[in-house]
Amino acid sequence: MDIKRILAPTDLSPLGEAGVQAAAELAQRLGARLILLYVVSPKELEEPAAPHALPKTVDQIYETVQEKVLEQYRGVVPSIVRQGVSVETQVVVGSPVMEILTTARVKEADLIAMGTHGRSGIARLVMGSVAEEVLRKAPCPVLTVRPQEQETLAQAAA
């Protein structure tokens, strides 16, 4: 399998950090391009600004989110790994599952690497699972990483 493009969706949470870190490490080892993706919900665009602040334009929201994605990337991925990785950021509006799948197709991702809670049973039924739905419908292989598994992956790769 030749992996040239790795899609790493993130929600900017610690869970997202695990997926971003695993994706970056794989991208560095394989010489692949890393595509960081954040999906803005339509509600985020509709939420009014604080009473004392000016409302933000859509472009300002995109820029703010894009910077947060890059901050997360710089914060969780060691500089030695970042040096060898070509990174692209994507910020899109919509449903996380649909936008992850669409981006994977459009960007011709060879792998999707994302964090997951690893829930099962009732918790999964009640909360749903973006990772599970992506796993079932993705046009390419999907690597799911739980935050505590990230340490094991890093140790195994060393």
Secondary structure, DSSP 8 states (H G I E B T S, - for coil): ----EEEEE--SSHHHHHHHHHHHHHHHHHT-EEEEEEEE-HHHHHS---TTS----HHHHHHHHHHHHHHHHHHHS-HHHHTT-EEEEEEEES-HHHHHHHHHHHTT-SEEEEE-----HHHHHHH--HHHHHHHH-SS-EEEE-HHHHHHHHHHH-
